[in-house]
């Protein structure tokens, strides 16, 4: 059983992390320990412990002036996607081996429900997409991989970028979902891992191409949408998608 001090520290960590992920605390924001003790109603020790752990997770940094929210630079993008590709491809391999009837039904239903909203309700599409990827991780039935996935996705969401995707890219991503589902249902572990990695790589390619087209950026967080250069219909959304 966790001690009361551990529960307090865990609660402080979760609250500060969520404030960063929701962009309430933006990159470069100075983090004052006393301010957190007053706002969260805790002592300085839980706040210090939380900041140290968040430093280990890469969310905050410390210099001579104190603590601040760490900005994710362009060079961090590759590291985040490499981690995501490694974890999701391994999860796909295990899922293909362990897929239960319930998981088969869930994944099939999610892909089917994406079809009618593919070029319409992007909010619903994003939600279905996130659930699809999470369901594969859950189907892998590995507690450690689930923990690694959760931590990696926290950094992925912390990218905070608005990227641009057109309808053709959305269709291509959905076809990748369909192809991945097929090999999962067939129990093809090697192909499931390969397709999962390729799917993540395609998202990285889209994001990197968009970032290169945006002028004068210092950190990934806060990049604004760019007007379409052609007659295609484009959509902007955060990195949690696809």
N, C-alpha and C positions, 0 to 999 in steps of 0.2 A: 504493500500500500504506500502511495506517495505521501510524504510529509506535507504539512500545511505550507512550509516555506517553498517547497518544490512546486506546489500547486499555484502559489502566488507568483513565483518567477515565470512559470509556464503561461499564466494568464497575461502577464506583462509582455512577454515575448510575442504572444499571439496578437495583442492589441497594437503594439508598435509595428509589427510586420504588416498587419492589415492596413494601418494608416499609410504605410509606404506603398503597398500594392494598389490602394485606392487613390494614390497621388495626393493625399492630404498632406503628406510630407514629401516634397519634391527633391530631386537630386541637388545636392549642395546645401540643403536646409540644415542649419545648425541644430544639434540635439542637446538640450540643456537638461541635465539630470534633475535638478530641482524642479523644473517645470513639469516633468513627468511624475515626480513624487506627489505634487499637488493635484495634477489632473487625474491621475489614476488612484490616488489615495493609498499609496504604498510607501515603504521606506526606500532609502537610497540603495541598499544592498540588492533588492530584487531588480531595480532599474539597471544597476551596473552589470549584474549577471546577464540580464536580457540583452544589453548592448554588446557585451562580449560574445554572446552566442550568435547574435545577428551579424556581428563582424565576421565570425567564422562561416556564416552562410552567405556572406558577400553583400549584404544589404546596407551595411553602414561601414564607415571608415573612421580612423582616429588620427589626428595630426597634433601639432604643437598647440593648436587653439582648442582642441577638444573633438567631440563627435560630430559627424555629419552624415547625411544620407548619401550613399555612394551612387554616382551616376554610371550607368552602363555605357561604355564607349563602343564604337563600331567594332573594335577588335574582340569585344566580349560576345558579339553575336555568333561568331563561328563556334566558340566554346559551348555556348548554350545549345546550339543546334546539334553539335557533335554528341553532347550528353543525351539529348532527347532521342536522337537516332539510335544510339547504342542501347538505351533502355527500352524504347518501344519495339525495336526489332527483336530483342531477346524475349520480350513479353509476347510478341506475336508468335514466335517459335513455340513457346510453352503453351500458349492458348490453343494453337493448332493441335497440340498433343493432348491437352486436357479438356477440351471444349465439352461442356455439359449440354444436355438438351435445353435447359433454361437459357444458357448463354447463346446457344445457336439461335434460339427464337428471338432473344433480345437484339442481337447484332443484325439479324435479317430484318426485323421490324424497323430498326433505326435507319438502315440504308433505304428501305422502302419509303419511309416518311420524309427523307431528304428530297426525294424526287419532285414532289409537287411544289416545294418551296425553294427550289434550286435558284430560280431567277426572280423570285418574288420576295418573300419575307426572310431577309437575311438574319434578323435577330433569332428567329426560330431555327434557321439553318445552322447558325453558330452553336446554338444550344444542343441540337442533335449531333453535330460534329464532335463537340466536346464529350458528350455522353458516349459516343461511339468509341472514341479513343480510350476513354476511361474504362469502358466495358471490356476492352481487349486486355488492358492491364489487370483488371479484376479477374478475368478468365484465366490469366496466367497462374493465379493462385500462389503468388510469392509475396510474402509480407515484406521482405527486404526490397524487392524490386518496386513494390508499391510505394515504399517510403522514398526510394530514390526518385521515382517518377514525381511524387508530390513536391519534393524539394526542387527538382529541375524545372517543373512547370511554374513554381513560384518565381523563379528567375526569368522564365519565359514570359510570364505575365508582366513582370516588372520592366520588361523592355518598353512597354507603354507606347509603342509606335502605332501610328495610323498608317496602314499600308493600303495599296490600291490593287484591286483585282478586277479583271473584266469578266464578262460572261463566259468567254471561252476557257479562261483559267478555272473558273468555278466548275464548269462542265468536266474539265480534265481532272480536277481534284475528286469530283464525285465518281468518275469512272475508276479512279484509283481505289476509292472506297469499295466499289463493286468487285473489282479484281481481288482485292485483299480479302473481302468476305468469302469469295468463292474458294480460295485456297485454304482459308481457315476451316470452312465447312468440309473440305476434302481431306483435312488433316495433313496437308503438305507443309511441314515445319520449315524446311529450307526456303521454299518459295515465299512463305508468309514473312519470314525475316527479311528477305531481299526486297519484297514489295513495300514493306513497312518503312524500311530505310530509304528507299527511293521516294516514297511519299513525303517523308520529312525533308529530304533534300530538295524536292520541288518547291516546298514552302520557303525554304531558306533562299533558294534562287530568286523567288519573287520578291522577298523582302530585301535582299541585297541589291537587286536591280533598282528597286524603288529608292532605297537609301542613297545610292550613287547618283540618282537623278535630283535629289534634294540638295540645294545649295546651302552653305554656311550652317552646318549642324555641328554641335559640340557633343551632345549626348543623344542616345536613341530616344530617351523619354521626351515627349512633347513635339515630335516631328509632325508637321501639319500635312493635311491632304494636298494633293497636287491636281490641277485641272487636267482633264484628259487631253491628249495631244491628237487623238484621232476621233473618228465618229463612233467608236465602240462605247457601249454603256459600261461605266466603271462603278465600283463600289468600294468605299473605304471601311476598314474594320481593324480591330486590334489584333495582336499576334496570337490571341487564343484560338483563332480560327484556322482550320485546315492544317 
